């Protein structure tokens, strides 16, 4: 490699990595302050939990006759860290409670005096008020709703005399309200098991129906969690269960609620953590998190979006969170790998190098764009590590830094060679975006073929902006109003869908053109990933950095040309400003080196 090329590449590469925010169109500095999302808190809480536990702290919630417990100190540090990372009190309490639960804390311990509940403890430490379950929203799934439908349906059944198998009017004096009810066949074997099962079923169905009624794709996990929380707000959550339903002293009505909720929602009986493979009983998981939500206060929509990403840590894909899914989400949705990395680091004899390798291998194997997957984890981990450094974020950086470095180097080297051969910056950026589109199509074929059990291909043609709108912004940035022709094949079946986003999808939702309905989910996943390409803008900033370092033109001019040519990468605004900043620095570094 000649000396000039070495210096240009060094200048471009150093400029590109000088500010992690310049590698994405997502507003990650805002994330660090809690504006828009609170997933930075997931990462920093994971850091705190691992630091505290590996430093001698405990996750154990004990049935102790004490005002405070050792675990309270861990909870307080985690909640304070979450608040410093942009989460308000209720969101900080919820994120901490669920993360500690997944780390091994019990959701409830003890009965009656000295009873401890993880959600309530976190709420009190965070200094926030309790709210009714009806005030808790779902995460935003285009729209969002509160848990009110579950609360309404359960309470209506209760008022209609349809919830409990026994009327309270028939309970004799001196029986109700005491141990003859609460620790006997009446409560433990008859009333609460029936109410747990029926209440969870009613609450979950109400949430699923309400989501559908709001034009939201019904989310089984959120319906199960909120339906569980709604009935746990009514029945005794610490009650023992009938013989055969669980171990005495260890299994409560919470599991009965979770069991019914899981069955009603159609969730799998067992789920497994990514990276570690740890198995969770879904009924217990749903019941326990429902109990946490019942006690936690009033998390916001973005708090519930963080919860969805925390629960995206399971291989079965039960959560609407998608940070472990094939689609690479906006950086505000990254979270699942922080949870899994936390769990891996808490295992006995954890090998950091082996975990780092596993993170890279597993994430790349499960995504439509491995480069974007690695870069996304790297960027958000770096930003979180700026806010509150720790072992989880550092290991995530270690796992993804080789892929980031390789991607930047290869794009920089390609740009230098092509510019030296007389190609324009626009031609180079377009070629890189052609490659990006081809990668997503190839990865889709591999993943969907494995899922479908027969060959599947997805092809995107005529991708451009302004499918139906005329505004200037829409014309410039295609993700706001995408036009795309999508062809999907599966075995012998072929669907050609012109105007896929603005025409075909609405028609399928209205019951029309059902002959291609089978193909829409395949095409939609690919288009989702492409629409969210702004998470990774290497195809713009790296060529701009190289061209600026070579002195091809002024950095602002180069950045404008690069942004216009990036027909896939630039779906939303921001790339020009980032490319200009990187270009200016690359030019300055190159001038100092030449």
N, C-alpha and C positions, 0 to 999 in steps of 0.2 A: 504494500500500500504506500503510495507516494506521500511525502511530507504534508503537502497542501491538503490532501484529502483527510489525513489524520487530524489535522488541526480544525478543519471545517466540521468533521463529524464530532470531535470533542466539544467544539463550541455549541453545536446544535443540540447534542445530547445533554450537556450540562444546563443549557438554557431551558430545555424542555422539562427537566426535573427540578428546576430551581424553586418552583412554586406548584405544589400538587394541584391547586385549584385550576391551573391552566390546562390540565389534561382532560377536563370534562366540562360540559355545558350545564351540568347540574350545579345548583348554588350551595356548595358544601360549606362555605364559611357561614352561611345562614343556618345550616343544620347545627353547627357547633353552638349556636345561641338559642336553639329551640324553635326557630321560625320555620314552620312548614312540616317538620318531622322531628321525632325525638329518638331516632335510632342510634345517634352517637352515644346516648345514655346506655343502650344495650351493651355496647362495647366497653364503656368505662366501668359499668357495674360488673361486667364479667372480669375485667382486670382486678377490681377491688375484691371480689369474692375469692379469686384464685390467690391473690396476695395474702389475704387474711387467713384463709384456710391452710395454705402451705406454710404460713408463718405461725401456725399453732392455734388459730381460731377454730370455731366450730359452727356447723350448720344445724346442730341438734336443738330442737325446741323441746324442752323438758317439762314434765309435770312436777314442778317444784314449788314449794312454799316460799317463794322469794319475790321481791318486788321487781328485780331485774334478773336476767340470765346472761351468760357469756355471749350467746348468739345475738343479743340485743345490740352489742357493740358492732358486730359485723353488719347488722341491718342498718344501723345508723350511719356507718361509714358509706355503705352502698347507696343509701337514700341521699345523703349529702353529695355524693359524687354525681348521682343522677341529676340532682338539682343544679349542680355546677355545670352540667353538660346540657342544660336547656330544658329539662323536664320540670313541670310544676309539681306541687306536692302530691296530688292524686296520681299523676302519671309516674312519678318517681317511686311512690309506694307500690304501685302495681307492678312495674318493671322489676323492682327489687324482690317483691314477694314471689313472683313467678320464676324468676331466675334462681332464687334461693331454693324454691321447691324443686326445680329441675336439678339443682346441685345436690339435693338430698335432704332438704328440710322437710319435716312433716307439716302438713297443712293444718292439723289440729292435734292437740294432745290434752288428755285429762278430762275428768268429769267428776263432780260439778265444780267445787271450789278450786281455784288455781288453774282453771281451764285456760289453755292458750290456743289462739288461732293465729296463723301466720299472717293472714290478710289484715286482721284487726290490729295486730302488733305493728305492722308496717304503717298502717294508716295513722295510728297514734304517734309513732315516732316521727312521721312526716308532718304531723300537726295539722291534719285536714279533717273535715267533718265527714261523718257517714252520710250517704244518701240512699234512697231506695233504689232497688235494682232497675226500676222503670226509667231512671235517669241515665243509665249506662247506655251508650250508643254502640252500634256495630262499628267496625272500621269502614272507611269509605270504599265502597265497591261501585264506583261511578256515583251512586247515591248512597245514603246511609239512613238507618232508622234506629230508634231506641229499642230497649227491651220491653217497652210498654205493651206491645201486643202479647207477649208471654205473660206479663203480670195481669193484664186485662182478662185473658182467656182463663187463666188459673183461678182468678178471683171470681169470675162469672160462674165457673163450674162449682166453686166452693159455695157461692150464694145460692146456687140452684140445688144444693144438696147432693152433688154428683162427684165430689172429690173424696170425701171420707166415707168409708163403709158404715160408720156409726155416727149418728147425730149427737152433737154435744148436749142436746136437750134430754137425751136418754142416759147421760152419764150421771150416776147418783151423787148426791151431796157427799163431800169429803173424799171423793175418788179423784175427780178432776183437779189438776194443779199440783198433785203430789206424787209420791213414789208408787202408790197403788196403780197409777196410770202409767207413769214414766218408766218404771222398772218392772213391768209385768207384761203378761200376755196382751193386755188391752192395747197398750201403746206400742210395745216392741214387736209383737207378732201380728197385730190386726190393723191398727189405725195407720201408723207411720209407714209400714211397708206398702200399704195400698195407696196412700197419698203420695209416697215417693214415686212409685211407678206411674200412677195416673197423672200426677202433676207434671212430671218430667215429659211424659208423652204429650200432654196438652200444650205445655209451654214450648216444646221444640216444634211441634206442628204449627203453632201460631206464628212462631218466628219464620219458619220456612214459607208459610202462606203470605205473611206480610212482606217478606223480601220479594217474592214473586209479584205481589200486588204493586210494589213500587218500581217494577221493571228491573229489579236486581236479580242476578242469577242466584238462586238459593244457596247459601253457604252452610253445609251440614255442621261443621265444627262450631262456628259462631252461634248457630241456632242451638246446638247442644249445650254450649257453655252458658248462654243467657237463659235458656229454658231451665237448666239446672239451678242457676243462681236464683231464679224467680221462685221455684218451689222450696229451695233451701231457706228462703226468707220467711217461710211459713212453718215448715215442720221442724222438729227437733233434730239438729244436724249431728248431735253426739249420741243419738240413741243406738243401743245395741240392735243387732239384726237377728232374725229368726235362725234357729239351728239349721246348719247346712248352707247358709248364705255367707259365712265368713267366720273368722276366728274371734272368739269372745274377747273383748278388751282391745281388739285391734281393728275391727271392721265396724263401721258405723253406717247410718242411713245415707250418708254421703255417697257411698259406693252403690247403694240401691238406686239412688237418683241417677248417678252416672251410667249405670248399667241400662236403665230404661232410656236415657237420653241417647246413648250410643246406638241402641237398637232402633229407635225411632228415626234417628238421623241417617242410619245406614253406614255408620263408620266401622272400620275393621276392629276386631276384638283386641288385637295387639298392634303396637306401632314400635318403630325402632329408630334410634338416634343415628343421624349421619355421623360418619367418622368412627364412633365407638361401637355402634351396633347394639347398644343397650336396649333391652326390651322393656316397654311400658305396657301395663294393663290399661287399655283405653278407658274403660269404665271408671277406674280409680282416678286416672288423669283428668277426665272431664268433670267428675264429681268434685275433686279437690280444687281445680281451678275455678269451677262454679262457686265453691265455698269462698275462695279468695275474693272473687268478684263481688259476692254478696256483702263482704265486710270491708272492701277496700276504699269506698268513697265513690267519687264520680270521675273516673278517667275520661279524657276527651276522645274525640274521634282519632286524632293523631296518636294518642296513647294506645287506642285499640288497634291502630295500624301497626304500632310497634309490637303489640301482643301477637298479632298475626304473623309477623316476621320471626318473633321468638319461636312460635310454634311451627314455623316452617322448617324446624330442625329435624323433622321426622321424614324418613325415606318414603313413607307411604303417600306423602303429598296431601295430608288431610287438611292443611291450612290454606286459606286464600292468600297468605303471604307467599311471595314468589322469589325470595332471595336464594333458594336452593333449586328452583325449577329450571327448565330449559331456557326460558325467557330471561334475558338479563335486564333487571329492573332499574329504574332511576336509583341513584345512590341513597336517597332517603329511605329506601326500602331494604337496604342491606342489613342483615341482622342474624340470620340463622347460623352462619359459620362462626360467629362470635360465641354463640351458645354451645355449639358442638366442640369448638376449640377449648372452651372453658371445661366442658365435661372431660375431654381427653386429657387435659393437664391435671385434672383432679384424680385420675386413675393412678393406682399404685404402680410405681416404676415407669411413669410416663417418659417416653423418649421424644424429646422435642424435635429432633431431626426427622424421625420417622413420622411424627404427626404432620410436620410441614410438608413432607413428600406426599402424604395421604391427602391432605387438603387439596393440593394441586391436582393430583390424579383424579380424585372423586369429582371435583368441581368441573374440570375440563371434560370429563366423560359424560356429564349430565347436562351440557349446555349447548345452545345453538351457536354460540360464538366464544370459544375458549379464550381468545385474547381479551375480549371485553369482560368476561367473567373474572379473569385474573386481575385485570386492571381495576375493576370495580372494587374488589375486596381490598386491593392494595391502597387505593385512594382513600376509602372510608376508614380503613385501619390507621393510616397515617394521620388523618385528620383527628380521629379519636385519640390517638397517641399524643397529639399536640395538647389536647384538652386534659387528659389524665393518663399518663403512660403506664404501661403494665405488661405482664407476661402474655396475655391473650393477644393484644394488638401487635406486639412485637413478633410473636410467632406467626401471625397472619401475614405480616410484612415479609418475614423470612420465607414463607411458603410461596409468595407471589412475586417477589422481586426478580427472580430469574426470568420469568415470563415477561414482565414489564421491560426489563433491560433488553431482552432479545427482540421484542417488538419494536422498540425505539431504534435500536441499532439497525435492524434490517430495513426499516422504512427510511432511515437517514442514508444508509449506504445506497439503497435503490434510487433515492432522489438525487444523490450526488452523481451517480453514473448516468442517469437519464438526462439531467441538466447538462452534464458534460457532453452528452451525445446530441444536444440540440433540442431536446424536448422542452415544452413549456410547463410551467407549474400546473396549469389547468389539466394538461394531458396526464401528468404524473398523478395528481390527486384523483382524477377520474379512474385511472387504472387501479389505484389502491382501493377505491370504493367498489369497482367491479369485482375485485378479489374478495372484498368483505361480503358482498351479496352472494357470491359463489360459495364462500365458506358456510354461510348460514343455510343455503339450500342443501349443500352436501351433508352438513350436520343434521339437518331436519330429516333427510332421507335415512340416515343411520339410526337416529333415535326413534322415528315413527315406524320404521320397518320392524325394529325390535318390539315396539309396543303392539303393533297390529298383527304381527306374525306373518306378514306378507309384504312384498315390496311396495314402498310408498315413496313418491317423489313430489316435491313442491317447487314450482317455478314461478318467479315474479317477473313480469314484463311491464314496460311503460310506467315505471314508478315516477310520479311527479306531483306537483302541488296543484292546488285550486281545482279540485274535482267539481265543486258546486258553488264556491264563493269567489268574490272579486276583490276583497280587501287586499291592500298592499302587503301586509304582514303575511297573510295566507299564501299569496303568490310566491313569496320569497322562501317561506319555511313550510315544507310539505307535510310535516306531521300534523298540522292543525286541520288539514282538509285533504287527506291523501287520495290520489288516484293511483290505482294499481290493477293490472290484469293478472289474475292468479290461475294457474293450472295445477291441478292435483291429480295424481294417479295412484290407485291402490289396486294391485293385482291387475285385473282386466278392466277395471272401472276407470273412467277418466272424466274429470269435471273441468270445463273451461269457463272461468267466471270473469267476464269483463266488467270493469267498474266494481271490483270486489268490495271495497269498503263502503262507498257511498250509495251503491245500488243493490248489490246482491245480498249483503248482510241484512239490511232493513227488510228486504222482500222475504227472506227466509224467516225472519222473526215474525212477520205477518202471516206466515203460513203459505207463502207463494214459493215457486220454483223449488219444490221439495226434492226434485231429482238430484240437486247438487248439495242438499243440506248435509249429507254425510261428509262432504269435503271441507266444509267451512271451518271446523275446529283445527284442521291441519294448516290451512292457509292462514287462519287467524293467529296461530302461535307464531308463525314466521313473520307476519306483518307486525305483530306486537313487538317482537324483538327489533325489527328494523325501525319501527316508529320511535323506539326508545334508544336509538343509537347515540343520542347525545351524552350518554354516560361515558363514552369513550371517543374523544376527538383527536386521537393520534394521527389520523389520516390528513388532518388539516394542519395541526401545529408543528409536526415534525418536518414535513416538506417546507413549510414556511420558514422554519428555523434554518434549515440547510440553505435554502435560496437566499435568505438574508445574510447568512455567514459568508456566502460566496459573492455577495454584492450584486446579485442579479438586478435588484431594484430596491426601492424603499420598502421597509418592512410592512407599512400600512397598505401599500399597493399589492404586495405579494399576498398579504393576508386576505384582502378582498378577492383576489383571483382564486385563492385556494378555497375560500368558503363557497364561492359560487360554483366551483367544480365538484364539490362534495355532495353529490346528489343523494347519497344514502346517509352519510354521517351527519349532515347538517339538516336535521328535521326541525330544530328549534334554534332560537337566537343564541349568540354568545361566542361562537367559534372565532369570529373575526377579531374581537377584542383580545381574546386569549392568544391567538396567533400573532397579533401585532406585538403584544408584550413579549412573547417568547422570541419573536424575530428581532426585536430591538436588542434584547440581551445577547442573542446569538451573534449579531453583528458586532456588538461591543467586545464580546469575548474574543471573537475572531481577529478583530483589529489589534487587540492587545497581544495576541499570539503570533501574528504574522511578522 
